[in-house]
Amino acid sequence: MTDQTAEPPLPDAEILARSDLYGAEQLLGPGTQRPRETGVDVARPYVYLVPGEMLSPALRSRAATSGVRHYEALFAFDLDELPPDRHYTGLRFEVRLTDDDALALRLGAGEGALEDIVGPWPGSTPATTPATTTPGTAPATTPGTTPGTAGNGLESTPAEGRFRRLVNRLRNVPGDPEPRVFGAQRPAFGFTLTADPGRPLARRSYGLRVLLELPGDVPDLAGSLFVSTTISRVRRTWSDVFDAALATAETFSEVLPEVTGPASRPVAGAAVRLCVATDIEKYSRFTDVAALRAQERLVAVLTAARRRAGIDETSVDLQEQGDGQFAVLPPGIEEAKVIPDLVRALRMELHDVNADLNADAVLRLRVAMCRGNIRRGANGYVGTTAIAVHRMLDAPTVRAALQDEKAAMLVLAVSDSVFMDVIAQGSGDLDPADFQPVTAKLPEKGFEETAWILVPPPLRRPKDPGLPR
């Protein structure tokens, strides 16, 4: 029976070793015939230099004063499929680096590691599967493809494809326990995994993602890998558990690259992007349970609206903010089409989600749009545009616009540049005459700018995909 949870096989060029795992009791003594219990494909480690802007200030300071460098490394392996009467119930994966001055700063062997190490790379979204995708995350990507290219016939670069294949092996599988990592701040590290009693491990592909600190004069990442497993054997009248492991550790040596990023190309700098900040009006009125439902509805409305407006969701960078969301739209979009379509789609989706809700549960939104230079930092986006769009969203004049219109579900505030360049030109079905200029001012933040406000009336239409009347 084929294991449906296994990842596609690793290409031959990416495999460090195809090795047998032997019963532990057979490993001792020269000349002993050692029966093969199972096997493992060990991937070549993939390592790339982490740019300083992706690191914490403390690590940037260490790199500047001590001459160390920081790399992210991906390790992975695939266990062979077992006969029907055998199951994997535990495993241990250990890496030992040759250089004693090397340190594993942070480790992750599960899906949480995709963001927790140094964050996503600009322009990329971690690969996920439908089983593990949560509201507000990018849709699933196919192993070996780059977000934004899946399904359109475009091949990713070889480096990106290799990165994806290894990252996919960190994904969580329902039924499997969380891996337990060890070895932080040491040159030897890894993870262990033990199945719950009576429930074998659900997958055979595993990975480890590590943020490493290495001396600046080290030319390669060298060390050894070791894999051991626990296997249960079930027969009609009896069962037992035994260990199977590599006879000897597999050694590796990978030249340390001088370039950054999983695609072996520089991380993108500042770029002009359209930024959209959204907030739920009077969020504090909700109980804890109602707040959870409101967040789910907010994510559903915004995601569906972007898709309805023709925006490639895999190229949207999101920052979740509890009662709100900050979205950086892809570069190069046609604003004259996207902005009117997005406003129309927001009205439609908000109407539909509120149609069956009582007055206490309805979703009322404040939305702000700004455009300008913005870049990804170590802990989010930086730039005056990222600040301005949130200041505008919180300005009293914008808040008051929604409070004054008791029946309104949405207030849109756009920056002066967005209004003049897009809306004032008569783009789409947005009428410039419907916008009111206000001063968005937060004296305590030193912020004051002109904003243009639109409070569209609620739609009056049945729940269908047609255009608003």
C-alpha positions as MATLAB code, in Angstrom:
seq = 'MTDQTAEPPLPDAEILARSDLYGAEQLLGPGTQRPRETGVDVARPYVYLVPGEMLSPALRSRAATSGVRHYEALFAFDLDELPPDRHYTGLRFEVRLTDDDALALRLGAGEGALEDIVGPWPGSTPATTPATTTPGTAPATTPGTTPGTAGNGLESTPAEGRFRRLVNRLRNVPGDPEPRVFGAQRPAFGFTLTADPGRPLARRSYGLRVLLELPGDVPDLAGSLFVSTTISRVRRTWSDVFDAALATAETFSEVLPEVTGPASRPVAGAAVRLCVATDIEKYSRFTDVAALRAQERLVAVLTAARRRAGIDETSVDLQEQGDGQFAVLPPGIEEAKVIPDLVRALRMELHDVNADLNADAVLRLRVAMCRGNIRRGANGYVGTTAIAVHRMLDAPTVRAALQDEKAAMLVLAVSDSVFMDVIAQGSGDLDPADFQPVTAKLPEKGFEETAWILVPPPLRRPKDPGLPR';
ca = [
       0.000    0.000    0.000;
       1.428    3.380   -1.012;
       1.837    6.022    1.674;
      -0.311    8.954    0.521;
       1.406   11.371    2.911;
       4.869   10.943    1.351;
       6.390   13.839   -0.566;
       7.489   13.302   -4.188;
      10.900   11.590   -4.310;
      13.986   13.767   -4.212;
      15.849   14.055   -7.538;
      18.997   11.950   -7.698;
      21.210   15.050   -7.938;
      19.881   16.295   -4.579;
      20.501   13.081   -2.635;
      23.516   12.834   -0.373;
      23.104    9.110    0.285;
      20.689    6.213   -0.168;
      21.418    4.104    2.888;
      20.159    1.010    4.655;
      18.928    1.058    8.244;
      19.882   -1.994   10.283;
      18.537   -3.494   13.468;
      20.447   -1.942   16.364;
      21.425   -5.284   17.866;
      23.195   -6.152   14.612;
      25.400   -3.062   14.528;
      28.097   -4.369   16.883;
      30.874   -6.794   15.994;
      32.935   -7.035   12.813;
      31.879   -9.523   10.201;
      28.333   -9.842   11.499;
      25.716  -10.252    8.814;
      23.415   -7.291    9.300;
      19.905   -7.691    7.884;
      18.400   -4.610    6.331;
      15.231   -3.484    8.099;
      14.432   -0.423    5.964;
      16.187    2.424    4.158;
      16.482    6.190    3.968;
      17.204    8.804    1.299;
      19.199   11.636    2.857;
      19.124   14.971    1.018;
      22.179   17.103    0.512;
      22.001   20.021    2.956;
      20.918   23.282    1.362;
      22.533   26.386    2.854;
      22.317   30.079    2.004;
      23.557   33.312    3.500;
      20.969   35.297    5.474;
      21.159   39.023    4.630;
      21.648   41.386    7.546;
      18.277   43.064    7.046;
      16.543   39.761    7.847;
      18.352   39.367   11.168;
      17.642   40.830   14.580;
      19.647   43.902   15.618;
      21.599   41.757   18.094;
      22.716   39.326   15.381;
      23.585   42.138   13.003;
      25.744   43.626   15.738;
      27.489   40.287   16.339;
      28.198   39.928   12.643;
      29.688   43.423   12.511;
      31.830   43.150   15.639;
      32.845   39.464   15.612;
      33.102   38.742   11.905;
      30.665   35.816   12.076;
      28.202   35.023    9.322;
      24.667   33.744    9.573;
      23.278   31.085    7.307;
      20.045   29.187    7.090;
      20.388   25.470    6.394;
      17.762   22.941    5.359;
      18.217   19.237    6.068;
      15.778   16.551    4.960;
      15.336   12.815    4.516;
      12.740   10.306    3.301;
      12.213    6.941    4.973;
      11.430    3.889    2.849;
       7.913    2.504    2.862;
       7.497   -0.461    5.222;
       5.617   -3.729    4.681;
       1.949   -3.683    5.790;
       2.719   -5.365    9.134;
       5.331   -2.757   10.162;
       5.023    0.900   11.129;
       7.350    3.706   12.134;
       6.697    4.761   15.725;
       9.693    7.001   16.417;
      12.806    8.555   14.921;
      15.854   10.625   15.747;
      17.774   12.866   13.366;
      21.080   14.390   14.434;
      23.531   16.730   12.711;
      27.084   17.233   13.968;
      29.063   20.088   12.435;
      32.813   19.735   12.134;
      33.595   23.253   13.340;
      33.277   23.430   17.132;
      32.702   27.201   16.935;
      29.542   26.749   14.864;
      26.264   27.387   16.665;
      22.673   26.427   15.880;
      20.861   29.579   16.982;
      17.316   28.481   16.216;
      15.856   25.213   15.007;
      12.537   24.017   13.663;
      11.403   20.615   12.436;
       7.699   21.393   11.961;
       5.603   23.757    9.916;
       5.937   26.563   12.473;
       9.600   26.713   11.521;
       8.682   28.148    8.135;
       8.238   31.615    9.659;
       9.875   31.371   13.055;
      13.508   31.228   11.961;
      14.060   34.437   10.023;
      10.660   34.989    8.417;
       9.545   34.521    4.808;
      11.740   35.713    1.984;
      10.468   38.761    0.073;
       8.246   37.686   -2.784;
       7.793   34.131   -1.502;
       5.207   32.353    0.591;
       5.897   29.075    2.422;
       4.441   26.086    0.701;
       1.430   24.583    2.416;
      -1.111   21.870    1.829;
      -4.899   22.133    1.963;
      -4.863   20.111    5.184;
      -2.724   22.669    6.968;
      -3.690   25.971    5.322;
      -5.417   28.371    7.700;
      -7.647   31.343    6.896;
      -5.600   34.255    5.703;
      -2.685   32.210    4.402;
      -1.703   31.733    0.801;
      -3.257   28.782   -1.043;
      -1.365   25.558   -1.464;
       1.608   25.488   -3.795;
       2.905   22.544   -5.688;
       6.288   21.151   -4.617;
       8.993   22.459   -6.871;
       7.099   25.558   -7.976;
       7.374   29.171   -7.002;
       4.319   30.987   -5.618;
       2.816   32.989   -8.421;
       4.015   30.538  -11.082;
       2.227   27.339  -10.038;
      -0.165   26.186  -12.695;
       0.773   28.767  -15.328;
       3.408   26.702  -17.084;
       6.382   28.626  -15.732;
       9.157   26.603  -14.140;
      10.900   27.824  -11.006;
      14.679   28.109  -10.940;
      16.519   24.927   -9.888;
      17.541   26.570   -6.611;
      13.948   27.578   -5.825;
      12.705   24.105   -6.706;
      15.250   22.514   -4.380;
      14.358   24.937   -1.592;
      10.647   24.113   -1.969;
      11.191   20.366   -1.953;
      13.087   20.539    1.324;
      10.748   23.049    2.970;
       7.735   20.900    2.069;
       9.178   18.158    4.257;
       8.630   20.341    7.318;
       4.874   20.438    6.819;
       2.645   19.081    9.535;
       0.537   15.985    8.910;
      -2.647   15.377   10.926;
      -2.081   12.637   13.486;
       1.652   13.171   13.911;
       3.007   14.651   17.156;
       5.185   17.746   17.180;
       8.925   17.081   16.676;
      11.138   18.005   19.627;
      14.307   19.835   18.614;
      17.537   19.814   20.613;
      21.012   21.338   20.429;
      20.319   25.086   20.445;
      23.543   27.085   20.871;
      25.606   23.989   20.027;
      27.340   22.553   16.928;
      25.376   19.280   17.331;
      21.608   19.462   16.964;
      18.563   17.676   15.616;
      15.097   16.468   16.536;
      13.245   13.455   17.891;
       9.720   12.282   17.214;
       7.742    9.686   19.168;
       4.323    8.507   18.084;
       1.428    8.300   20.490;
       0.745    4.768   21.801;
      -1.126    2.674   19.278;
      -0.826    5.307   16.551;
       2.102    5.011   14.102;
       3.689    8.015   12.421;
       1.617    9.219    9.484;
       4.439   10.356    7.210;
       7.854    9.310    5.927;
       9.339   12.662    4.812;
      10.984   14.957    7.357;
      13.029   18.131    7.461;
      14.977   20.406    9.792;
      15.467   24.145    9.308;
      18.299   25.811   11.218;
      19.649   29.317   11.634;
      23.411   28.900   11.961;
      26.177   31.194   13.142;
      29.519   30.298   11.601;
      33.003   31.826   11.810;
      33.568   34.213    8.926;
      36.581   32.308    7.590;
      34.856   28.897    7.301;
      34.690   27.939    3.581;
      32.107   25.175    3.802;
      29.392   23.637    5.940;
      30.802   20.244    6.890;
      29.687   17.555    9.296;
      27.782   14.307    9.573;
      24.169   13.167    9.674;
      22.659   10.268   11.591;
      19.192    8.737   11.315;
      17.658    6.142   13.621;
      14.085    4.871   13.806;
      11.816    2.787   15.985;
       9.628    0.290   14.149;
       6.658   -1.689   15.458;
       5.989   -5.141   14.008;
       2.482   -6.525   14.390;
       1.582  -10.145   13.736;
      -1.629  -12.012   14.383;
      -0.643  -13.337   17.798;
       2.212  -11.059   18.861;
       3.885   -7.694   18.329;
       7.223   -6.153   19.139;
       9.189   -2.928   18.770;
      12.769   -2.666   17.542;
      15.256   -0.013   16.448;
      16.780    0.436   12.993;
      19.563    2.921   12.279;
      22.376    3.835    9.932;
      25.433    1.670   10.423;
      27.628    4.785   10.252;
      26.875    8.488   10.015;
      26.740   10.059    6.549;
      29.243   12.875    6.042;
      28.618   16.036    4.019;
      30.433   19.164    2.884;
      28.639   22.035    1.136;
      30.466   25.138   -0.097;
      29.095   28.203    1.679;
      27.526   30.587   -0.829;
      28.210   34.298   -0.982;
      24.765   35.131   -2.338;
      21.547   35.449   -0.393;
      18.141   33.874   -0.508;
      16.765   30.407   -1.355;
      16.726   31.281   -5.052;
      20.420   32.288   -5.005;
      19.663   35.899   -5.797;
      19.780   39.145   -3.802;
      16.858   40.042   -1.586;
      14.744   42.744   -3.194;
      15.157   46.293   -1.934;
      12.553   49.019   -1.638;
       9.814   49.092   -4.272;
       6.672   51.118   -4.910;
       3.693   49.066   -3.718;
       0.020   49.714   -3.026;
      -0.677   49.107    0.665;
      -4.104   48.318    2.114;
      -4.794   48.477    5.852;
      -8.116   47.233    7.243;
      -9.623   47.386   10.719;
     -12.860   46.102   12.256;
     -14.941   48.963   13.627;
     -15.704   48.694   17.375;
     -13.904   45.354   17.683;
     -13.796   45.678   21.478;
     -17.536   45.121   21.645;
     -17.117   41.434   20.871;
     -16.801   38.661   23.448;
     -13.851   36.284   22.980;
     -15.913   33.806   20.972;
     -17.520   36.545   18.884;
     -14.085   38.080   18.274;
     -12.828   34.772   16.858;
     -15.791   34.653   14.475;
     -15.227   38.291   13.491;
     -11.576   37.600   12.668;
     -12.543   34.601   10.537;
     -15.092   36.713    8.653;
     -12.573   39.523    8.151;
      -9.980   37.176    6.621;
     -12.624   35.531    4.414;
     -13.955   38.878    3.168;
     -10.539   40.336    2.347;
      -9.208   37.168    0.704;
     -12.316   36.721   -1.438;
     -12.362   40.401   -2.385;
      -8.762   40.349   -3.605;
      -9.399   37.235   -5.671;
     -12.599   38.713   -7.099;
     -10.590   41.803   -8.056;
      -8.127   39.623   -9.974;
      -5.213   40.043   -7.557;
      -2.768   37.129   -7.388;
      -3.177   36.079   -3.760;
       0.113   34.173   -3.718;
       1.933   37.463   -4.414;
       0.205   39.427   -1.635;
       2.293   39.960    1.509;
       0.123   39.906    4.634;
       0.599   40.939    8.236;
      -2.183   39.767   10.541;
      -3.145   42.203   13.278;
      -5.967   40.570   15.232;
      -8.782   43.038   14.541;
      -7.199   44.081   11.250;
      -4.932   43.166    8.385;
      -2.126   44.887    6.504;
      -1.718   43.825    2.872;
       1.070   44.815    0.498;
      -0.193   44.191   -3.033;
       2.082   42.852   -5.789;
       4.312   45.319   -7.670;
       3.296   46.354  -11.152;
      -0.484   46.008  -10.713;
      -2.772   48.144  -12.883;
      -4.105   50.437  -10.166;
      -6.702   52.061  -12.417;
      -8.395   48.659  -12.668;
      -7.444   46.988   -9.387;
      -8.548   49.763   -7.009;
     -12.128   50.158   -8.355;
     -12.506   46.383   -8.682;
     -11.249   45.855   -5.133;
     -13.639   48.442   -3.670;
     -16.563   46.881   -5.547;
     -15.520   43.386   -4.426;
     -15.225   44.514   -0.795;
     -18.783   45.841   -0.907;
     -20.038   42.553   -2.372;
     -18.210   40.300    0.065;
     -19.135   42.444    3.058;
     -22.780   42.400    2.011;
     -22.777   38.633    1.673;
     -21.050   37.905    4.997;
     -23.386   40.274    6.866;
     -26.587   39.081    5.179;
     -27.425   36.471    7.824;
     -25.924   38.206   10.886;
     -27.748   40.105   13.591;
     -26.942   43.716   14.392;
     -24.464   42.773   17.128;
     -22.409   40.495   14.866;
     -22.244   42.463   11.596;
     -18.835   43.366   10.274;
     -18.152   47.072    9.690;
     -14.761   47.941    8.212;
     -12.389   50.879    7.901;
     -10.052   50.523    4.921;
      -7.118   52.752    3.995;
      -4.996   52.735    0.824;
      -1.595   54.367    0.300;
       1.088   53.938   -2.311;
       4.833   54.469   -1.968;
       8.282   52.982   -1.391;
       8.239   50.099    1.059;
      10.574   47.243    1.908;
      10.566   44.159    4.080;
      12.547   44.396    7.330;
      13.474   41.829    9.961;
      10.086   42.116   11.674;
       7.711   43.522    9.078;
       7.571   46.255    6.458;
       9.337   49.565    6.880;
       8.887   52.889    5.116;
       6.793   56.022    5.462;
       3.991   54.424    3.433;
       3.617   51.564    5.905;
       3.282   54.115    8.703;
       1.016   56.535    6.835;
      -1.589   53.950    5.841;
      -2.081   52.938    9.485;
      -2.103   56.545   10.712;
      -4.780   57.337    8.158;
      -6.811   54.324    9.240;
      -6.757   55.501   12.869;
      -7.370   59.191   12.203;
     -10.452   60.580   14.029;
     -11.901   61.996   10.796;
     -11.849   58.547    9.225;
     -13.340   56.884   12.293;
     -16.051   59.525   12.480;
     -17.072   58.935    8.868;
     -18.242   55.422    9.693;
     -19.812   56.383   13.011;
     -21.854   59.127   11.372;
     -23.330   56.729    8.852;
     -25.190   54.245   11.037;
     -26.288   52.088    8.113;
     -22.889   52.107    6.394;
     -20.730   48.997    6.557;
     -17.559   50.396    4.989;
     -15.465   53.551    4.918;
     -12.594   53.851    2.456;
      -9.808   56.401    2.925;
      -7.199   56.880    0.212;
      -4.091   59.033    0.224;
      -3.989   62.222   -1.803;
      -1.635   60.651   -4.362;
      -3.908   57.631   -4.899;
      -6.915   59.920   -5.330;
      -5.209   62.283   -7.772;
      -3.444   59.606   -9.827;
      -6.232   57.039   -9.987;
      -9.671   58.035   -8.737;
      -9.715   61.623  -10.010;
      -8.975   60.268  -13.488;
     -12.363   58.535  -13.544;
     -11.046   54.981  -13.115;
     -13.625   52.206  -13.138;
     -16.958   52.874  -11.491;
     -15.572   55.082   -8.703;
     -16.970   58.610   -9.023;
     -14.512   61.248   -7.744;
     -17.478   63.369   -6.675;
     -18.412   60.721   -4.095;
     -15.126   61.261   -2.217;
     -14.781   63.901    0.486;
     -11.405   65.460    1.353;
     -10.525   65.479    5.069;
      -7.449   66.115    7.151;
      -6.191   62.865    8.664;
      -4.424   64.080   11.772;
      -2.851   62.365   14.776;
      -1.012   65.111   16.701;
       0.450   62.700   19.240;
       2.102   60.822   16.329;
       3.163   63.937   14.453;
       1.007   62.881   11.503;
      -1.125   65.144    9.294;
      -2.045   64.455    5.691;
      -4.929   64.944    3.291;
      -7.121   61.886    2.807;
     -10.127   61.296    0.578;
     -13.045   59.421    2.124;
     -15.763   57.331    0.515;
     -18.683   55.875    2.500;
     -20.559   53.742   -0.043;
     -24.150   52.812    0.789;
     -24.865   49.148    1.587;
     -25.701   47.034   -1.432;
     -29.279   46.106   -2.119;
     -29.022   42.880   -4.025;
     -29.565   39.140   -3.569;
     -26.588   36.944   -2.708;
     -25.250   36.284   -6.195;
     -22.060   37.035   -8.095;
     -23.616   39.831  -10.151;
     -22.460   43.428  -10.170;
     -23.993   45.941   -7.743;
     -26.912   47.982   -9.037;
];
